């Protein structure tokens, strides 16, 4: 699909400068709360690469978010599993992201949709 099987998508988590400035708290420099939909968008962009055309990346992000909302897969972020795009995930500098099908495979395990080694 995107790359070889065997790894994870590692995304750099953006620093929320507004949250740091408005709250006066440095805790937001260590951990950033993001909606799962934003983490998925970052992962899709990372998997597509920096040279991918902007319109292709946007179509991929929209398609992936639609599939998440339809319940086609779950997302594992740093070992925690989420199923809704509106769920809030607290991440540090980097987040390890994996996508899993919601249906069970032949062997009773959940099948991986996308594991990308970068």
Secondary structure, DSSP 8 states (H G I E B T S, - for coil): --S-SS--EEEE----HHHHHHH--THHHH-EEEEHHHHHHHHHHHHH-TTS-HHHHHHHHHHHHHHHHTTSEEEEETTEEE--TT-EEEE-SEEEEEEEEEEE-TTSSEEEEE----
